[in-house]
Amino acid sequence: MPKVDGNIRLRREKHKGRIKNTEAYLSHVEAIRTYFEEREEEDQDKEFISYIKDDLMEFFDISEEEADKMISKSVFMELLKDDPDYVYHYEAEYWAHYIFQTQMIRTV
């Protein structure tokens, strides 16, 4: 996340007349920080999903398309949104086996 020196920027922005008060500035800085944190989490999620997909293809000899379908049909994506701490507690290999097994149970 980029570092922002709040005091210097605040003085500059006030002199330019862009920011009327400190609260507006702090709100703006918080919005920027939140944006970068969310982007970082998205990138981390995409990377983790790619590891799961690779493990599915390697361990179960399925195509990339099949792995994508299995991941999207599983409860994994919902868990990732609702409880990321729980998801990241386990490795990608665990989730690959979990997703494959739950998909096989559903097809039986």
C-alpha angles and dihedrals in degrees: 000000000000115000116238121198098217100192097053094043092046092054092047094048092047091052090051090049094237098120120044100191144009093252092059090049094048090048089052092049091048090052090052092048092049091049093054093044091052091049090050091051091048091052091048091050092049091050092049091049090051089055090051091049091050091050092049091052093045101044100036101030096234130144125260090250092054091048091051091050092048092050094047093047094048128086088244095095092051091048090050090056097041102038113013092164090061092047095049090047087077129055125249091254090060091052092047091056092043093051093046094048094048091049091050091050090053093052094050 
